[in-house]
Amino acid sequence: MASVSHSSNLNKAVRQQYMSLPQGEKCQVTYIWIDGTGEALRNKTRTLDSEPKSIDDIPEWNFDGSSTYQSEGSNSDMYLIPVSMFRDPFSLDPNKLVLCEVLKYNRLPAETNHRASCSKVMEKVKEHCIWFGMEQEYTLLGIDGHPYSWPVNGFPEPQGPFYCGVGANCAYGRDIVECHYKACLYAGINIFGTNAEVMPSQWEFQVGTCEGIEMGDQLWVARFLLHRVSEDFGVVASLDPKPMKGNWNGAGCHTNVSTKQMREAGGLQYIEKAIEKLSKKHPEHIQVYDPNGGKDNMRRLTGAHETSNITDFSAGVANRGASIRIPRQVGQEKRGYFEDRRPSANCDPYAVTKAIATTCLLDSEDAEESK
């Protein structure tokens, strides 16, 4: 059995006694940002005199970038620029969670701030009303890195009964999944659903439909909620694209895409045109579909376990072994959306959605300006 953190064993009844105390007119605001790894999230909290009514009421703040892999100690202050506000499911109303962009000392975007350039692209393509939905797979681990509820020595039975499974012998960690779902609903995340995945201790939640830049904002905060809920239970939610070697499924972040033209009658022709454009930019997309330039996806995109091969581009109707899947219903109705199955579980949704929008909707000149 995977080990859980000692802090999860603290007396939660005592904690609740303090959490239920009134706080007057004051409001706690937790600032959330992406650190220098491009994968991990950081957060810190401050008090405002009253509840903010909009993102404009949240002041800029700063942090020590030398402790987050984002600056040198001799010039360490980084700016936190609030961009999206949510209700806080941990300290409850009127308290807030605020997602922030990170700017360097010269107020230019930090290296892992992909939101800034993504926002420019989404502004350029706004007439297309591009919708996204992202399917976030993750694996529950103990703090020792061992999959939650797997035997200490050995492995569970082979994959088969776990996908959308029910029962103590099939579903590991459902309490975490359901608490995360409720936390997302309370916060205002546009969570679409959730299910157990193929590998035991692996789960998925979906966020969307979101338009433009909202996709990245919502998924990053949903990830923050997942990590916080898992922390309360003493386990780790890993976004590693291939947490277990061998005959086990990896973890992706399949991205569903639809433009206004794709959703209208005869939209399949626009889906096919987009896929043709994506086929010509396959290596470039692989480079941005995980934060390590394709190295993480190399472990996952092997052509097995419901993946395409990382070196080959493919597309097909209802084909989960293809780079791009056209759902069967879309093929029949000849309109709707397509699913890009290449992004890894630890991808940056801003980088992914920017790449897709750029390739599918911008000509080469506009794409160059948006870099």
KOLLUM-331644 format. One record per atom (N, C-alpha, C): residue in three letters; x, z, y. Coordinates in steps of 0.1 Angstrom, whole numbers, plus 2048, in hexadecimal, padded with zeros to 3 digits. Each point is the difference from the previous one (the first is absolute). Layout:
<nodes>
ALAXZY...
</nodes>
This chain:
<nodes>
MET8098007F4MET7F780080CMET80980080CALA7FD7F780AALA80780080CALA7FF80D808SER80B804807SER80080C807SER7F97FE80EVAL7F980A805VAL7FA7FF80DVAL80780980ASER7FE7FE80DSER80880880ASER7FB80E800HIS809809803HIS7FC80E801HIS7F680380CSER8017F880ASER7F780280CSER7F17FE7FCSER7FE7F87F6SER7F27FD7FCSER7FA80C7F9ASN80880A7FCASN7FB80C7FAASN7FD80C80ALEU8037FD80DLEU7FD80A80ALEU7F1803800ASN7FC80B805ASN7F2804800ASN7F87F880ALYS7F87F77FBLYS7F87F7809LYS7F4807807ALA7FC80B7F9ALA7F5808806ALA80580780DVAL80C805800VAL80680680CVAL8017F580AARG8057F57FDARG8027F5809ARG7F37FC807GLN7F58007F8GLN7F37FC806GLN7FB80A80AGLN80480D7FEGLN7FC80A809GLN8057FD80ETYR80C7FB801TYR8067FC80DTYR7FB7F3805MET7FE7F67F7MET7FB7F3804MET7F2800806SER7F880B7FDSER7F2801805SER7FF80780DLEU80C805805LEU7FF80680DLEU7FD7F780BPRO7F880480APRO7FD7F780CPRO80C7FD808GLN8007F5807GLN80C7FC808GLN7FC7FD80EGLY7F4804804GLY7FC7FE80EGLY7FF7F2804GLU8047FC80CGLU7FF7F2804GLU80D7F87FCLYS80A8077FBLYS80C7FA7FCLYS7FE7F67F5CYS80A7F67FFCYS7FF7F67F6CYS80E7FE7FAGLN8018007F3GLN80D7FD7F9GLN8007F07FEVAL80B7FA804VAL8027F27FEVAL80D7FE7F8THR7FF7FA7F4THR80B7FD7F7THR8057F2802TYR80C7FE805TYR8067F3802TYR8077FC7F3ILE7FD7F47FCILE8057FA7F3ILE8087F3804TRP80B7FF7F9TRP8087F4803TRP8087FC7F3ILE8057F3800ILE8087FB7F5ILE80E803803ASP8088057F7ASP80E803802ASP8097F47FEGLY80D803800GLY80A7F57FFGLY8017FA7F3THR7FA8057F5THR8007FA7F3THR7F67F4800GLY7F7800809GLY7F57F77FFGLY7F58037F6GLU80280B7F9GLU7F68037F5GLU7FA80E802ALA80880A805ALA7FC80E801ALA7F980280DLEU7F780A800LEU7F980480CLEU80580D805ARG80080280DARG80380E806ARG7F4804808ASN80080D803ASN7F5804809ASN80480E807LYS7FA80280BLYS80180D807LYS7F4802809THR7FD80C803THR7F3803806THR80280780EARG7F87FD80AARG80080780DARG7F2804803THR7FF80880BTHR7F3805804THR7FC7F980DLEU7F47FA801LEU7FA7FB80DLEU7F680A805ASP7FE80080DASP7F6809806ASP7F27FD7FCSER7FD7F47FCSER7F27FC7FDSER8007F57F6GLU7F57FD7FAGLU7FF7F67F6GLU8027F2806PRO8097F87FCPRO8017F2805PRO7F47F87FCLYS7FB7F880ALYS7F57F77FDLYS8047F27FBSER80C7FC804SER8057F37FCSER80F8017FFILE8067F57FBILE80F8007FEILE80780180DASP7F97FC80BASP80680180DASP80280F805ASP7F98097FAASP80180E803ASP80C8077F9ILE8077F97F7ILE80B8067F9ILE80D7FD807PRO80780A804PRO80D7FD807PRO80B7FB7F7GLU8097F8806GLU80C7FD7F8GLU80880C7FDTRP8087FF7F5TRP80980C7FDTRP80D7FB7FBASN8098087FBASN80D7FC7FBASN8048087F4PHE80B7FB7FAPHE8058087F4PHE80F7FD7FFASP8068077F7ASP80E7FE7FDASP8027F57F6GLY8047F4804GLY8027F57F7GLY80C8017F7SER809809804SER80C8027F7SER7FD8077F3SER7F4806800SER7FC8077F4SER7F67F87F8THR7FD7F4804THR7F67F77F9THR8067F37FDTYR80E7FF800TYR8077F37FDTYR7FD7F580BGLN7FD80580CGLN7FC7F680BGLN80980080CSER80A809801SER8097FF80CSER80C8097FDGLU80A7FF809GLU80C808800GLU7FD80E807GLY80780A7FBGLY7FE80D806GLY80480180FSER8097F7805SER80480080ESER7F57F9809ASN7F67FA7FAASN7F67F9808ASN7F38007F7SER7FB80C7FDSER7F78027F5SER7F17FF804ASP7FC80180CASP7F2801804ASP7F97F27FEMET7F58007F9MET7F87F57FDMET7F2802806TYR7F97F6804TYR7F3801806TYR7F57FE7F5LEU7F6808801LEU7F47FF7F8LEU7F57FB809ILE7FB7F37FCILE7F57FA808ILE7F38007F8PRO7F7808804PRO7F38017F8PRO7F97F2800VAL7FB7FC7F4VAL7FA7F37FFVAL7F28017F9SER7FE80A7F8SER7F38007F9SER7FD80F7FCMET7F3804802MET7FC80E7FFMET7F68027F5PHE80180B7F8PHE7F78037F5PHE7FD80E800ARG7F48047FAARG7FD80E7FEARG8098067F6ASP80380D801ASP8098077F8ASP7F98077F5PRO8017FC7F3PRO7F88067F5PRO80780D7FBPHE80B804805PHE80780C7FCPHE7FD80C809SER8007FE80DSER7FD80A80ASER7F27FE806LEU7F97F57FCLEU7F37FD804LEU7FD7FE80FASP7F47FC804ASP7FD7FD80EASP80280D808PRO8057FF80CPRO8027F3808PRO80E7FA7FFASN8078057F6ASN80E7FC7FFASN8027F27FBLYS80B7FA804LYS8027F27FELYS80E7FC7F9LEU8007F57F9LEU80C7FA7FBLEU8027F3809VAL80C7FE804VAL8037F5809VAL80C7F87FALEU7FE7F37FDLEU80B7F87FBLEU8077FB80DCYS80D7FF7FFCYS8097FC80BCYS8097F57FDGLU8037F880AGLU80B7F77FFGLU80D808805VAL80B7FB7FBVAL80D807804VAL8087F6809LEU80480580BLEU8097F8809LEU80D807802LYS80B7F8801LYS80D805802LYS80280580FTYR80C805803TYR80380680DTYR7FD7F580BASN8027F37FDASN7FE7F680AASN7F27FA7FFARG7F78077F9ARG7F27FD7FFARG7FD7F37F9LEU80A7FB7F8LEU7FE7F57F7LEU7FC8057F2PRO7F87F87F8PRO7FB8057F3PRO80C8047F7ALA7FF80C7F9ALA8098047F6ALA8017F57F5GLU80B8007F8GLU8027F67F6GLU7F48007F6THR7FB80B7FDTHR7F58017F6THR7F2800806ASN7FF7FD80DASN7F47FE807ASN7FB7F27FFHIS7FA7FC7F5HIS7FB7F37FEHIS7F27FD807ARG7FA80B805ARG7F37FF806ARG8017F880DALA80B802807ALA8017F980DALA7FF7F17FFSER8087FA7F7SER8007F27FESER7F37FB7F9CYS7FB8087F7CYS7F37FD7F9CYS7F57FE80ASER80080A809SER7F57FF80ASER8007F3809LYS80C7FB803LYS8017F4807LYS7FA7F47F8VAL8038007F3VAL7FB7F57F8VAL7F18017FFMET7FB80C7FEMET7F18027FEMET7F97FC80DGLU80680280BGLU7FA7FC80DGLU8007F0801LYS80A7FA7FBLYS8017F1800LYS7F57FA7F7VAL7FD8077F5VAL7F67FA7F6VAL7F2806801LYS7FD80880ALYS7F4807801LYS7F37F77FFGLU8027F4804GLU7F47F77FFGLU7FC7FD7F2HIS8098027F7HIS7FD7FD7F1HIS7F980C7FACYS80080B807CYS7F980C7FACYS8058037F2ILE80D8027FFILE8068027F2ILE7FD80E7FBTRP7FB8007F4TRP7FD80D7FATRP80A8027F4PHE80380D7FEPHE8098047F6PHE7F980C7F8GLY8048017F3GLY7FD80B7F8GLY80C8027F7MET80580D800MET80C8027F8MET7FE80A7F5GLU8057FD7F4GLU7FD8097F4GLU80D8087FDGLN80080C804GLN80C8097FFGLN8018077F3GLU8097FC7F8GLU8038067F3GLU80B80B802TYR7FF80B7F9TYR80A80B801TYR8008077F2THR80B8087FFTHR8018087F3THR80280F804LEU7F98087F9LEU80280F802LEU80C8057F7LEU809807807LEU80C8057FALEU80180F802GLY8078077F7GLY80380E803GLY80C80080AILE80480B806ILE80B800809ILE80D7FE7F9ASP8008007F3ASP80C7FC7F8ASP8017F17FDGLY7F67F8805GLY8007F27FFGLY7FA7FB7F3HIS7FB8097F7HIS7F97FD7F4HIS7F17FD802PRO7FB7F57FBPRO7F27FD802PRO7F780C7FCTYR7F6803809TYR7F780B7FETYR7F87FF7F4SER80080A7F8SER7F98027F3SER8067F87F4TRP80B7F9802TRP8077F97F5TRP80680B7F8PRO8027FE7F3PRO80780A7F7PRO80E802806VAL80580D7FFVAL80E803805VAL80A7F87F8ASN7FF7FE7F3ASN8097F97F8ASN7F87F47F9GLY8027F4805GLY7F87F57FAGLY7F77F980APHE7F77F97FBPHE7F77F8808PHE7F18027FBPRO7F77FD809PRO7F27FF7FCPRO7FD7F47F7GLU7F47FF7FBGLU7FD7F47F8GLU8017F4808PRO8027F47FAPRO8017F4808PRO7F57FD809GLN8027F880BGLN7F67FC809GLN7F47F97F9GLY7F4803805GLY7F47FB7FAGLY7F4808804PRO80080D7FEPRO7F5809803PRO7FF80580EPHE80A7FE808PHE80280780CPHE7F97F980CTYR8007F3800TYR7FB7F880CTYR7F1804801CYS7FC80580CCYS7F2805802CYS7FB8097F6GLY8098087FAGLY7FD8087F5GLY7F980D804VAL7FA8077F7VAL7FA80D802VAL8038097F5GLY80180D803GLY80480A7F5GLY80E805802ALA80280D7FCALA80C807802ALA80C7F97F9ASN7FD7F87F6ASN80B7F97F9ASN8037F2807CYS7F97FD80ACYS8027F3806CYS80380080FALA7F980A807ALA80180080FALA80880D804TYR80C7FD806TYR80980B803TYR801802810GLY7FB80B805GLY80180380EGLY7F47FB808ARG7F47FF7FAARG7F47FB807ARG7FD80980CASP80280D800ASP7FD80980BASP8077FB80DILE80D7FC7FEILE8077FB80CILE7FA7F3805VAL7FC7F77F7VAL7FA7F3804VAL7F3803808GLU7F78097FBGLU7F3802806GLU80280780DCYS80980A801CYS80380680DCYS8057F780AHIS8097F77FCHIS8057F680AHIS7F57F7805TYR7F77FC7F7TYR7F57F7803TYR7F780780BLYS7FD80D7FELYS7F880780ALYS80880280DALA80D8027FFALA80880280CALA8007F3809CYS8017F47F9CYS7FF7F3807CYS7F37FE806LEU7F58037FALEU7F37FF806LEU7FE80880CTYR80580D7FFTYR7FF80980BTYR8087FB80CALA80C7FB7FDALA8097FC80BALA7FB7F3807GLY7F87F87F9GLY7FB7F4806GLY8087F47FBILE8078017F4ILE8067F57FAILE7F67F77F9ASN8017F3801ASN7F77F77FAASN8047FE7F1ILE7FF80B7F9ILE8037FF7F2ILE7F57FA7F8PHE8047F67F7PHE7F67F87F9PHE7FC8067F3GLY80A8067F9GLY7FE8057F3GLY80D8057F9THR7FF8047F4THR80B8057F8THR7FE7FF7F1ASN80B7FF7F9ASN7FF8007F1ASN80D8047FAALA7FF8047F3ALA80C8037F8ALA8067F37FCGLU80D7FF800GLU8077F47FDGLU8057FF7F2VAL8077F57FCVAL8037FD7F2VAL80A80B7FAMET80A804808MET80A80A7FBMET7FA80E802PRO8018097F6PRO7FB80D802PRO80780780CSER7F8808808SER80580680CSER8017F780CGLN7FC7F37FEGLN8007F780BGLN7F27FD804TRP7FF7FF80ETRP7F27FE806TRP8017F680BGLU7F57FC805GLU7FF7F780BGLU7F4804809PHE8037FE80DPHE7F480080APHE8017F3808GLN7F57FC805GLN7FF7F4808GLN7FC80380EVAL8067FA80AVAL7FD80180EVAL7FC7F3805GLY7F47FF807GLY7FC7F4806GLY7F07FF7FETHR7FA7F7807THR8067F4807THR80580580ECYS80C7FC804CYS80580380DCYS8047F3807GLU7FF7FF80DGLU8037F4807GLU80D802807GLY80A7F67FFGLY80C800807GLY80980D7FEILE80480580CILE80A80B800ILE7FA80D7F9GLU7F3801800GLU7F980C7FAGLU8048027F2MET8037F57F8MET8048027F2MET80C8097FFGLY80A7FD807GLY80C8087FFGLY7FE80F804ASP7F880180BASP7FE80E805ASP7F88087F6GLN7F67FA7FAGLN7F88087F6GLN8078037F3LEU8087F67FCLEU8078037F3LEU80B80A802TRP80780080BTRP80B80A802TRP7FA80E801VAL7F4802806VAL7FA80D801VAL7FA8047F3ALA7FB7F67F8ALA7FB8047F3ALA80B8047F7ARG80C7FA801ARG80C8057F9ARG80480E804PHE7FF80380DPHE80380D805PHE7F780A7F9LEU7F37FD800LEU7F68097FALEU8038027F1LEU8047F57F9LEU8038017F2LEU80C80A7FEHIS80A7FF808HIS80C8087FEHIS7FC80F804ARG7F880280AARG7FC80E803ARG7F78067F6VAL7F77F97FBVAL7F78057F5VAL8098037F4SER8087F77FCSER8098037F4SER80980C802GLU80580280DGLU80880B803GLU7F880D7FDASP7F3801804ASP7F880C7FDASP7FF8037F1PHE8007F57F8PHE7FF8027F2PHE80E8027F9GLY80B7FF808GLY80D8027FBGLY8067F47F9VAL7FB7F4801VAL8057F57F9VAL8047F580BVAL8077F57FBVAL8057F6809VAL7F87F37FDALA7FC7FA80BALA7FA7F27FEALA80B7F6803SER8047F97F6SER80B7F7801SER7FB7F1802LEU8067F980ALEU7FD7F2802LEU80A7F77FAASP8098057F7ASP80A7F87F9ASP7F97F57F9PRO8057F3802PRO7F97F57F9PRO8027FF7F1LYS80A8077FBLYS8028017F1LYS80580E7FCPRO7F780A801PRO80580D7FEPRO8058037F2MET7FB7F97F6MET8058027F2MET8047F37FALYS80D8007FBLYS8057F47F9LYS7F97FE7F3GLY8007F47FBGLY7FA7FD7F3GLY7F37F9801ASN7F88027F6ASN7F37FA7FEASN7F5807808TRP80280280DTRP7F6807808TRP7FE7F780DASN7F3800804ASN7FD7F980CASN80880680CGLY8037F780AGLY80680480CGLY7F480380AALA80480280DALA7F680380AALA8027F680CGLY7F57FA804GLY8007F680AGLY7F780480CCYS7FF7F7809CYS7F680280BCYS7FA7F3803HIS7F87FB7F7HIS7F97F3801HIS7F97FF80DTHR8017F5806THR7FB7FE80ETHR7F67F4800ASN7F4804803ASN7F57F6801ASN7FE7FB80EVAL7FF7F3802VAL8007F980DVAL7F47F7801SER7FA80080CSER7F57F7803SER8007FD80FTHR7FE7F3803THR7FE7FD80ETHR7F17FB802LYS7FD7FF80DLYS7F27FC802LYS7FD7F37F9GLN8097F6801GLN7FD7F37F9GLN7FF8027F1MET8088097FAMET8008027F2MET7F28067FBARG7FA807809ARG7F48077FDARG7F37F7802GLU8027F5807GLU7F57F7802GLU7FE7F67F5ALA7F57F9800ALA7FD7F67F5ALA80C7F67FFGLY8047FE7F4GLY80B7F67FEGLY80E806803GLY80080E801GLY80D807804GLY80B7FF7F6LEU7FD7FC7F4LEU80A7FF7F5LEU80B7F6805GLN7FD7F6807GLN80A7F6804GLN80A807809TYR7FC80A808TYR809807809TYR80880A7F8ILE7FA8067F6ILE8088097F7ILE80B7F87F9GLU7FD7F47FBGLU80A7F77F9GLU80B7FC80ALYS7FC7FD80DLYS80A7FC80ALYS80A80C802ALA7FA80C801ALA80880C802ALA80A8027F4ILE7FB7FE7F4ILE8088027F5ILE80C7F67FFGLU7FD7F4804GLU80A7F5801GLU80B80580ALYS7FC80580BLYS80A80580ALYS80880B7FBLEU7F980A7F9LEU80780B7FALEU80A7FC7F5SER7FD7F57F9SER8097FB7F5SER80D7FC806LYS8007FB80CLYS80C7FA807LYS80980C806LYS7FA80B801LYS80780C806LYS80280B7F6HIS8007FD7F3HIS80180B7F6HIS80C809802PRO80C7FA801PRO80C809801PRO80080980CGLU7FA7FA80CGLU80080880CGLU7F680C7FEHIS7F57FE7F9HIS7F680A7FEHIS80580B7F7ILE8077FC7F5ILE80680A7F7ILE809809808GLN8087FB80AGLN809808808GLN7F980B807VAL7F47FE804VAL7F980A809VAL7F58087F8TYR7FE7FC7F3TYR7F58077F9TYR80480D7F9ASP80D804802ASP80480E7FEASP80A80380APRO80280D803PRO80980480BPRO80F7FE7FDASN8037FC7F4ASN80E7FE7FDASN8037F27FDGLY7F97F7806GLY8047F2800GLY7FE7F97F2GLY7F68057F8GLY7FD7FA7F3GLY8068077F5LYS80A80A802LYS8068077F6LYS7F78097F8ASP7F6806806ASP7F78087F9ASP7F67F87F8ASN7FB7F5806ASN7F77F77F9ASN8077F97F4MET80D7FF800MET8077F97F5MET7FE8087F3ARG7FE80D802ARG7FE8097F4ARG7F27FE7FBARG7F77FC809ARG7F17FF7FCARG7FC7F27FDLEU8037F6808LEU7FC7F37FELEU8087F87F5THR7FD8037F4THR8077FB7F5THR7F97F57F8GLY7F37FE804GLY7F87F67F8GLY7F88077F5ALA80380D7FEALA7F88087F6ALA7F880B807HIS7F88077F9HIS7F880B805HIS7F87FC80DGLU7F97F57FEGLU7F67FB80BGLU8087FD80DTHR80C7FA7FFTHR8077FB80CTHR8057F27FESER8037FA80BSER8067F3800SER80F8027FFASN8087F67FEASN80F801800ASN8047FF80FILE80A808804ILE80480180EILE8067F3805THR8057F87F7THR8077F3805THR7F67F4800ASP7F48027FBASP7F77F47FFASP7F3803808PHE7FB7F6806PHE7F3801807PHE7F57FA7F7SER7F58077FFSER7F57FA7F8SER7F2805806ALA7F67F97FDALA7F3804804ALA7F57FB7F6GLY7F58087FFGLY7F67FC7F6GLY7F4808802VAL7F57FB7FBVAL7F3807800VAL80080B7F6ALA7FD80C804ALA7FF80C7F7ALA80D8037F8ASN80B7FB805ASN80D8027F9ASN80880B805ARG80080B7F9ARG80880C805ARG80F7FF7FDGLY8047F57FAGLY80E7FE7FEGLY8057F680AALA7F87FC80BALA8057F780AALA80480780DSER8077F9808SER80480580DSER7F4802809ILE7F77F6800ILE7F4800807ILE7F47FF7F7ARG7F6809800ARG7F47FF7F8ARG7F47FC809ILE7F97F67FBILE7F37FD806ILE7F68077F7PRO7F8809805PRO7F68077F7PRO7F67F57FBARG7FB8037F4ARG7F77F67FAARG7F47FD808GLN7FA80B806GLN7F47FE809GLN8037F780BVAL80C801806VAL8047F880BVAL8017F17FCGLY8067FE7F4GLY8017F37FAGLY7F27F97FEGLN7F68097FCGLN7F37FB7FEGLN7F87FD80DGLU802809809GLU7F87FF80DGLU8087F780ALYS80D7FD7FDLYS8087F8808LYS80180580FARG80180D801ARG80380680DARG80380F7FDGLY807806809GLY80380F7FFGLY80E804804TYR8088037F6TYR80E806802TYR8097FD7F5PHE80D802802PHE80A8007F5PHE80780D800GLU8078027F5GLU80780C7FDGLU80F7FD7FEASP809805809ASP80E7FF7FEASP80580C7F8ARG8057FE7F4ARG80380B7F7ARG80F803800ARG8077FB809ARG80F802801ARG80480C807PRO7F980580APRO80580C808PRO80280C7F6SER80B808802SER80380B7F8SER7F880C805ALA7FF80B7F8ALA7F880C804ALA80680680DASN80D7FF801ASN80780680CASN8027F780CCYS7F97F5800CYS8017F680BCYS7FB80680DASP8057FA80BASP7FB80480DASP7F47F6803PRO7F4805801PRO7F47F8802PRO8017F780DTYR80780580ATYR8027F880CTYR8087F47FDALA80B8027F8ALA8097F47FDALA7F87F67F7VAL7F88057F7VAL7F97F87F7VAL7F67F8807THR7F7806808THR7F57F9807THR8067F780ALYS80B804807LYS8067F780ALYS8057F37F9ALA8078017F5ALA8057F57F8ALA7F57F67FCILE7F58067FBILE7F57F87FBILE7F97F880CALA7FD80880AALA7FA7FA80CALA8097F5806THR80D802801THR8097F7806THR8017F37F8THR8018017F3THR8017F57F7THR7F47F87FFCYS7F4806800CYS7F47F97FECYS7F97FB80CLEU80380680CLEU7F97FD80CLEU8087FC80CLEU80D801800LEU8087FC80BLEU8097F47FDASP8027F880AASP8097F57FEASP80E805802SER80A7F97FDSER80E8057FFSER80580580EGLU7FB7F980BGLU80480580DGLU7FB80D804ASP7F38027FDASP7FA80D803ASP80580B7F7ALA8047FD7F3ALA8058097F7ALA80E805805GLU8087F7805GLU80D803805GLU7FF80A80CGLU7F67FD809GLU7FE80980CGLU7FC80E7FCSER7FA8027F4SER7FA80D7FCSER80A8087F9LYS80D7FB7FELYS80A8087F8LYS80480C809
</nodes>
